[in-house]
């Protein structure tokens, strides 16, 4: 029996594709809410590190 995990034998979306599609709106929402404070904190910490030299 031929191996069926090859892309040439597969049709339609994989579980991974479906998960990525389902996670995309959640990830966008999380990034919208959290990315700016994370970046600000990291930039502030780096500025303090450089200014302390």
Residue pairs with C-beta under 8 A, 6 or more apart in sequence:
2 9
3 9
4 10
13 21
